[in-house]
């Protein structure tokens, strides 16, 4: 495939982005999609779009822009689907790609969380993943999802009781706020 470029520096900037931040972008996409191939496809789509549109302007914070684009790509893909094909991964404790090294109890717990996350709306799920896996604050999540920080707080506030109920946990048992 041949891509027509508007800006000559675009290839250099996108190559640099892929080299320096590619793994982090794929990891973010993996947490959102729950599937390594879907994650790579999502990031590839974003990188290709960046190449086509041109990102030569040095004032653009390309890693932030790409992170936002990955989340938007995920949301766009899920609008067309009735359900996620694969599970999301929320827990930070286990490095991505090393699921086979986990004891069965950890895998069972991860599955339980994944099923609970699937019950949430796509946007609320993205906000929870960005907060608790990505470690982003409300303002950063709002920037990525193009909404107000108050929207992030209210969506997370509404999603957490639903997540707790799905997990069969008492209202304070899954208090992720205390982990920050």
C-alpha positions as CSV (number, residue, x, y, z in Angstrom):
1,X,0.0,0.0,0.0
2,X,1.3,3.4,-0.9
3,X,0.5,6.4,1.3
4,X,0.6,10.0,0.0
5,X,2.1,12.2,2.6
6,X,1.3,15.9,3.1
7,X,4.4,16.6,5.3
8,X,7.8,15.1,4.7
9,X,8.7,14.9,8.4
10,X,5.7,12.7,9.1
11,X,7.4,9.4,8.4
12,X,10.2,10.3,10.7
13,X,7.9,11.4,13.6
14,X,5.6,8.3,13.2
15,X,8.7,6.0,13.1
16,X,10.0,7.7,16.3
17,X,6.6,7.3,17.9
18,X,6.4,3.6,17.1
19,X,9.9,3.0,18.3
20,X,9.7,5.0,21.5
21,X,6.0,4.5,22.5
22,X,4.8,1.6,20.4
23,X,4.9,-1.0,23.2
24,X,3.0,1.3,25.6
25,X,0.4,2.0,22.9
26,X,-0.1,-1.7,22.2
27,X,-0.3,-2.4,25.9
28,X,-3.0,0.2,26.3
29,X,-4.9,-1.2,23.3
30,X,-4.5,-4.7,24.7
31,X,-6.0,-3.7,28.0
32,X,-8.9,-2.1,26.1
33,X,-9.5,-4.9,23.7
34,X,-8.3,-7.9,25.6
35,X,-6.7,-9.4,22.5
36,X,-3.1,-9.1,21.3
37,X,-4.1,-9.2,17.6
38,X,-6.9,-6.7,18.1
39,X,-4.5,-4.4,20.0
40,X,-1.9,-4.5,17.3
41,X,-4.6,-3.9,14.6
42,X,-5.8,-0.9,16.6
43,X,-2.4,0.6,17.0
44,X,-1.6,-0.1,13.3
45,X,-4.7,1.7,12.3
46,X,-3.8,4.7,14.4
47,X,-0.2,4.8,13.0
48,X,-1.5,4.6,9.4
49,X,-4.0,7.4,10.0
50,X,-1.2,9.5,11.5
51,X,0.9,8.9,8.4
52,X,-2.0,9.8,6.1
53,X,-2.9,12.9,7.9
54,X,0.5,14.2,8.5
55,X,1.9,15.1,12.0
56,X,5.0,17.0,11.1
57,X,4.2,20.0,13.4
58,X,6.6,19.8,16.3
59,X,4.1,21.4,18.7
60,X,1.8,18.3,18.6
61,X,2.5,16.1,21.6
62,X,2.4,12.9,19.5
63,X,2.5,10.3,22.3
64,X,-0.6,11.9,24.0
65,X,-2.3,12.3,20.6
66,X,-1.6,8.7,19.8
67,X,-2.9,7.5,23.2
68,X,-6.1,9.4,22.6
69,X,-6.4,8.0,19.1
70,X,-5.9,4.5,20.4
71,X,-8.8,4.9,22.9
72,X,-11.0,6.5,20.2
73,X,-10.2,3.7,17.8
74,X,-11.2,1.2,20.5
75,X,-14.5,3.1,21.1
76,X,-15.2,3.4,17.4
77,X,-14.6,-0.3,16.8
78,X,-16.9,-1.2,19.7
79,X,-19.8,1.0,18.5
80,X,-20.1,-1.4,15.6
81,X,-20.1,-4.5,17.8
82,X,-22.8,-5.7,20.1
83,X,-20.3,-7.2,22.5
84,X,-16.5,-7.3,22.9
85,X,-14.9,-10.4,21.2
86,X,-12.4,-10.7,23.9
87,X,-12.0,-9.8,27.5
88,X,-10.3,-6.7,29.0
89,X,-7.4,-7.0,31.4
90,X,-7.6,-4.7,34.4
91,X,-5.1,-5.9,36.9
92,X,-1.7,-4.2,36.9
93,X,0.0,-6.9,39.0
94,X,0.7,-9.3,36.1
95,X,2.8,-8.2,33.2
96,X,0.9,-8.4,29.9
97,X,1.7,-11.5,27.9
98,X,2.6,-13.6,30.9
99,X,-0.9,-15.0,31.6
100,X,0.4,-18.6,31.4
101,X,2.7,-18.0,34.4
102,X,-0.2,-17.2,36.7
103,X,-1.7,-19.6,39.1
104,X,-5.2,-20.8,38.3
105,X,-6.7,-18.7,41.1
106,X,-5.3,-15.5,39.6
107,X,-6.6,-16.5,36.2
108,X,-10.0,-17.2,37.6
109,X,-10.1,-13.9,39.4
110,X,-9.0,-12.1,36.2
111,X,-11.8,-13.9,34.3
112,X,-14.3,-12.8,37.0
113,X,-13.2,-9.2,36.6
114,X,-13.3,-9.4,32.8
115,X,-16.9,-10.6,32.9
116,X,-17.9,-7.8,35.2
117,X,-16.1,-5.2,33.0
118,X,-18.0,-6.5,29.9
119,X,-21.2,-5.6,31.6
120,X,-20.3,-1.9,31.6
121,X,-20.8,0.6,28.8
122,X,-17.8,1.0,26.5
123,X,-17.0,4.5,27.6
124,X,-17.2,3.7,31.3
125,X,-15.0,0.7,30.7
126,X,-12.5,2.8,28.9
127,X,-12.5,5.4,31.8
128,X,-11.9,2.6,34.4
129,X,-9.1,1.1,32.3
130,X,-7.4,4.5,31.8
131,X,-7.8,5.3,35.5
132,X,-6.8,2.0,37.1
133,X,-4.6,0.4,34.5
134,X,-3.2,3.5,32.7
135,X,-2.8,5.5,35.9
136,X,-4.3,8.6,34.4
137,X,-6.1,11.3,36.4
138,X,-9.5,12.7,35.6
139,X,-8.2,15.6,33.5
140,X,-6.0,13.3,31.5
141,X,-8.9,10.8,30.9
142,X,-11.1,13.7,29.9
143,X,-8.6,14.9,27.4
144,X,-8.3,11.4,25.9
145,X,-12.0,10.9,25.7
146,X,-12.8,14.6,24.8
147,X,-15.2,15.2,27.7
148,X,-15.2,17.2,30.9
149,X,-13.3,16.0,34.0
150,X,-16.7,16.1,35.8
151,X,-18.1,13.6,33.3
152,X,-15.2,11.3,34.0
153,X,-15.8,11.5,37.8
154,X,-19.5,10.9,37.4
155,X,-19.1,8.0,34.9
156,X,-16.6,6.3,37.2
157,X,-18.7,7.0,40.2
158,X,-21.7,5.3,38.5
159,X,-19.6,2.4,37.0
160,X,-17.9,1.4,40.3
161,X,-21.1,0.3,42.1
162,X,-22.1,-1.7,39.0
163,X,-18.7,-3.3,38.8
164,X,-18.9,-4.2,42.5
165,X,-22.4,-5.6,42.1
166,X,-21.3,-7.7,39.2
167,X,-18.4,-9.0,41.3
168,X,-20.7,-9.7,44.2
169,X,-18.5,-7.5,46.4
170,X,-19.7,-5.3,49.3
171,X,-19.8,-1.7,48.3
172,X,-16.4,-0.9,50.0
173,X,-14.6,-4.2,49.1
174,X,-13.5,-3.1,45.7
175,X,-12.3,0.4,46.7
176,X,-9.8,1.0,44.0
177,X,-9.6,4.7,45.0
178,X,-7.5,3.6,48.1
179,X,-4.9,2.0,45.9
180,X,-3.8,5.2,44.3
